[in-house]
Amino acid sequence: MTAQSMSPERASEIAASFDLRALPDDFYANPYPVYEALRQHEPVRRMPDGSLFLTRYADLVTVYRDAQTFSSDKRVEFGPKYNHAPFGSDNQPPFGSDSTSSPLFQHHTSSLVFNDPPLHSRVRKLIMGALSRRAIDDLEPGLITLVDGLLDNIALQGGGDLIEDFASAIPVEIIGNLLGVPHADRGPLRGWSLAILGALEPKLTPRQEALGNRSVTEFTAYLKRLVAERRKRPGDPQHDVLTRLIQGDGTQTAPEQLSETELLQNCIFILNAGHETTTNLIGNALVALQEWPEEKSKLLSKIELTMQIGQGLEANLTLAIDEFLRFESSNQLSNRRALKACSVGGTAMEEGALLTLCIGAANRDPAQFANPNVLDLTRGDESLGQPANRHLAFGFGIHQCAGLSLARLEGRIAIGRFLQRFPNYRLTAAPLRGGRARFRGFLQAPFAVSP
């Protein structure tokens, strides 16, 4: 069972009229030939709406490095997208406190990822303080217990669905633990997250918009109650992210604290950022191993050897996790806005130009990665003389993913223990992609395991 192929002729046809708001169905099944055609013939493509689509690794790094020229603030871009009220004379809508803001606009313009310093700096500092190396290490025993429990259920059932029964269940529980969400309240979290992130797709349907707005409203109402309870009964700010966000950084002089809107919307962001991308990492990896049986065999041999010599199983899977992230990036697209006239990759850009950075294309750029369309789980192995795997799945620069260490830990434990327990798992039907350009993952992947 292999990924759906696309002829060079079809890839060139899609690339010639490429428009993120009008993508054909076969693009979602396998976008990489289209990205390759764009990278070769039009690496900085002007799309019908006037925005620019970048596919070269070096160009993305250039943009990521220059936060003074390329802004992550999405107020101007998201105003029309989410039917925000007309902007002021300076064309700069206020942050999400405006009562005329739609819930989606309020959320996405208040969260960490879609902002510049100083808001970005304040929120990131608080989150990173709660995601220290020690705090992440402390999560490992509970994560192993969670994964083993899921694997026990799979064994009893003889299989299930890689997404619903395994991949998606892990990050929801981990983020729920970080925020201190009671287990009885976690049922709606995945649905809220999928709806809010689904509204980030380049083409937004009325149904997606309505569902996204309702999800932000319901999630915010729940968080208000949770925050009120945590204010009464604070947790340990070294481990409880919500308590840390409420209390600030604890400094005696000029303590960093968030407004109520910033607090609530960044709690939503933490769930969304930690849920969808990690679900996709685990699901994409386990499906890819079915499509690359030789790599699967090599990885199983490495796991077996690791167990024989008594080393930690998960600690030796970092190279494989990074290759899964490069090969099938969980988040395929990022965005910036040019704050002044500039040039990237030899292409002039006007002030205010909107840029889409194609992470999925950059991570398959042959100028950066040898044999980029091949899954190579030894990629980056210095003992074999390979260069480091400097993929962009976690972004780069000041906006590099704050939770990358946690995501890698979840991936190592989930994938490593799954393979150790079920080395002969097999897909029983073609997995179903999510049909989205920004987030690449599966909705369903039915599988069976041997008794």
N, C-alpha and C positions, 0 to 999 in steps of 0.2 A: 504494500500500500504506500504510494508515493504522493507527494504534493502535485497538484494539478499543474501540468505544463502549459506553456504559452509559446506560440511560434514567434520567431523574430519579426515576422511581417505584422502579426497582430499587435505585438508590443510597440512597434514603430507607429502603427495606426493610432493607438491610444495616446502615445506620446505627442503625436503631431497636433492633436486637438485637446491636450491635457487640461482638465479643469476639475479641481477638487470638488466642485459643486455639481458635477455631472459625470460621475464615474460609472463605467459599465460593471455588470456583475462579475465578469471574469477577472477584473482588476483585483477585487477583494480576495479572490481565491489565491492569487499569486501576483503581487504588485512588483516583484523584483525585476522581471524583464523590462517593465515599463520604466522603472527607475534607472535601469542600465541604459536604456535608449535616451532618456533625458540627460543623463550624466555625460554621455558621449557627444550628443548633438546640440543640446540646449541646457547646459548645467544651471543657468540662472534663467528660468522661464518666466516670462510675463504672462500671467493668466488673464482671462477675460475681464475679471473684476479689477484689474490693475495691480494686484499683489504679485509678489515675486516668490518663486518656488526654487529652493536651493537643494542640490543633490550631491555636491562634492564635499568630502570630509574636510579638506583644508578650508573651504569657505565657511562651513559651520563653525569650526574652531575659531576662525577670525571673528565671527559675529559673537560667539560665546565669550570671547576674551574681552570684548570692548563694550562693557556695560554702560559706559558714558555715552556712546553713540547709539547703541541699540537697546531700546527700552523693553522691559517685560510688562509694563503697565498697560492693562487692556481696557481702560475706561473708554477711550475713543473708539476702539475697534468693537467692543461689546455693546456700546450704546444702541446702534441700529440692530444688532443681532438679537438682542433681548428686549426690543421695544421700549427702551429707556426713554424718559421724557426728554425734550430738547435740551441741549447743553447751554451753558451760559455763554457770555460774549467771548470768553477766552477759549471756548471749545473744549473745556476740561470739566466734565461732570464731576460732582463731588464724590468722595468715597461713599461706600454703601449705606451711610446713615440717611440719605435722602428718602423721604417717604414715598416719592414717586417711583423709586427704583423697583423693578420687578425682582422677585426673590432670586432668580438666576443671576441677574446683573449684580445684585447686592453681594451674593456669595462670591462669584468669580472675580470681582474687583476688590475684594477684601482679603483674599487668601494669599498665603505666602508666595505661591508660584507665579502669580500674575501681578506682581508688584515690584517696585524698585526700592532701594534704600530711601528713607530711613525705616519705613514700615517693614520691608523685607528683612532688614538687619535685626530689628527688634524681635520679630517673631522667630526667625531662624536661631537666634541666640538662645531663646527660651527653650525651643524644641531640642536643640542640640544638647543643652544642659541635662535634659531628661533622657537623652539617648546616648549617654556615655558608654564607653566600652564595658565598664563594670555593670551598668544597668542592662545592657544587651546580653552579656554573659549570664546574668542572673535569670534571664528569660529562657535559657536553653533547656534546663530540666523540665519545665512545664511544657515547652514546645515538643520535646521528645514524647512526653506522656500523651499529649494531644494527638500527635501523628500516629503513635502506636495504637491508640484507641480507634482512630479512623481505619487503620490497616486491619485491626481485628474485625471490625464490622464488614469490611470488604471481603475478608476471608470467609466469614459466615455466609455471605451472600453469593460467593463465587465470582465476584466482579461488581460492576456498577457503572458509574459514569465518572470519568477522570476529573471533570469539572465540578459537578454538583456534589459528588460524594467524597471528594478529596481536595482538589486544588483550591476551590473557593472557600472551603470550611476553615482553612488554616489562618489566612490573614485576618478574617473577620474576628476570630477568637483572640488573636494576638493584639490587634488594635483595640478590641473591646477590653482586654486586660490592661493595656497601657492607659486607657481613658477611664478605667474603672466602671465600665458599663455593666450593670447586673446581667447575669446570664439570661434571666427571664425576659430581658428587654432587647435582646440581640436579634430577634427574628426579622425585623424590618430593615436592618442595616444594609444588607447586600442589595436589596431592591432600591433603597434610597440612593446608594452609591452608583449603581448602574444607570439610574435615570439621570442623575446630576452630571455624570461624566458623559453620558450619551448626548447630552445637550451641547457638548463641545464639538461635535462633528461639524465639518465644514458646511454641510447642507442640513438645516434644521427643519424638521416637519412640525406642523402645528401640534400634533400628538406628542412628539418628543418635548416640545417646549412646555406644553401644559403639564406633562408628567414631571418634568424637571422642576418647574416652579412649585408644584404641589409637594414634591419630595423635599425641597429646601425648606418650605414652610413647616412641614411635619417634623423634619429633623431638628429645625431650630426650636420649635416648641418643646420637643423632648429635651433638648440640651439645656434650655432655660431651667427646667425642673431639676436636671442632673447637676447643673452648676450651683443652683440654690442649695441643694443638699450637700454638695462638697464644700461650700462655704461654711456650712454649719459643722461639718465633720471632715476636716482636711485629711488627706492622705500624706504619705511620705513624698515630698517634692523631688527627692532624688530618683524615685521610681514611678511616681504617679504623674503622668504628663499633664493631666487636667489640673491637678493641684498646683503644679509649677506654673502653668499658664495663668491661673487665677492670681497667685501670689506674686508673680514677677520673679526677677532674678535674685532677690534676697539681698541686694547690696544696700548699704546704709545711705549712700549718697546717690541721688538721682536714680532710684530703682526703675528698671524697665517694666512697665505694666501695659496691658492691652485694654482698649475700650471694650465695652460689652459686645458690640458688633464684631470687632476684631477677634475677640475670644470665641464667640459662637461660630463664626464662619471658618476660623482656622481649626476648630475641632472637627468640623465637617471635612475640611481639606485633609486632615491627618488620616481620617478613615478612608477617604477616596484615594489618596496617594498610596496608602499602604495596602489597599485591598485589590484594586483592579490589576495593577502592574505585577504584583506578586502572584496572583491567580494565573495571569497570563504566562509568567515565567515558568511556573510548575507545569501547567497544561501544555504549553508549547514544547517544553523539553521532553516530556514523556511521549508526546506524539512524534516529535522529531526522531527519537530513538527507534521508533517503529519504522521510520522511513530510511534510517541509516543503520542497518543491523550490524555492520562491522564496527561502527563507533560504539554501539551498545555493547558488543562483545568485549571490546577493549575496556570499557568502563566497568563492566561486571568483573573482569579479571583484576582490575585495579582495586575494586572494592573487596574482592576475596583476599588479595594479597595484604591489603591494609588490615583486615580482620585477623589474618594469620600472625602478623608480626605485632599485633596488639596496639596499633596506632588508632587514634580517634578517626572514625569513619568520615564524619562530616568535614573535618579540618582539611582533608586531602581532596576535596571536590571543588575547590575554589576555581581552578582553571576551567573545569567543565562548566560551572555555573556562568562564568564570564563569557564562554563561547556560546552557550545557549542564548544569553542576552544579546550578543553581537549578531548571531545568526537570525534570530527572530525577535527583534526588539519589542518589548511589551508596549512601549509608547513609541510610535513611529514618527510623530510630528511635534514640532515646537514652533513658537511664534515670537517675533520681535517687531518693533516699530522703529524706523530710523528717525532720530531726533534732529538730524541735520543732513544736508546733502553729503553723499559719501560714495565710495566705490568698493565693491567686493568682487573678487575674482575677475577684475577687469570690466565689470559692469557698473555703470553709473546708476546711482539711486538718489531720488529726490527726497527732500525733507518730508517726513510723514509716510514714507513708503512702508507698506506692510510686508513682512517677510515670513514665509513658512519654511522652517528648517526641517528637511526630511532626514530624520535620524536613521530610518530604515535603509535609505539609499546610501548615506554616508558610511554606515557600518558594513556595506558591501562594496566599498570603493577599492578597486584594485591598486590604486596609488598608495593606499595605506595598509591593505591586507592582502597577503598572497592567497591565491585561490579563494576569493571571498565567498563564492557560492557553494563552497564545500564546508560541511560541518566537521571540524577538526578539534576534538576534545583535548588534544595536546597543545593547541595553539597557545603561545605565550610561555611555554615551558623552557625556562632558561637553561636547564640541564641538557636540553636537546638543541641548544643554540638558536632558539626561536626568539624573535623580538616580543616585547610585551604586547598584550592584547589591549590596546587603548581604545576600546569601543566607547561610544557616546550614549549608550542606553540609559545612563544615569545623568546625562547632560554633562556640562563642563563649566568651569568658572564659578562665579558667586552663586549661581543657581543650581549647582550640582546637588543631586538628591540628598536631602538631609538624612534619609533613612536607608541609605545604600548598605550599610553594615548589617542592619536588621534584615533587609531583603535577601542578602547573600546567606545569612544564617538560616532563614526560613527555607531558601532553595536547597541548601546543602542537606539539611535534615530531612526535608520532605522527599526530595528525589533520591537521596542516598538510602534512606530507610525503606522507601517503596521498592527500589531495585533489589535491596538485600532480601526483602521479604517475598517479592514476586518477580524473580528474574525472567520468568517466561510469560509475563502478561501479554495479552494480544488484544488489538482492537477488533470489535465484532461488527462494526459498521463504519462507514466513512465519517470522520468527525465533522461537525458543523461549525464553520467560522461565524464570527459575530457580525460580519458585514459592515465593519467600520474601518475607516481609513486611519484614524488617530490611534486607537488602541487595538493592537493585533492579538487576538486570542480566540479561543473556542467557546461556543455556547454549550456544546455537547461533544462527548467523546466516549461512547460506550465501549466497555472492555470486559474481558473475562480473565480469571486467574486459574491456575491449575489447583486441584484439591491438595 
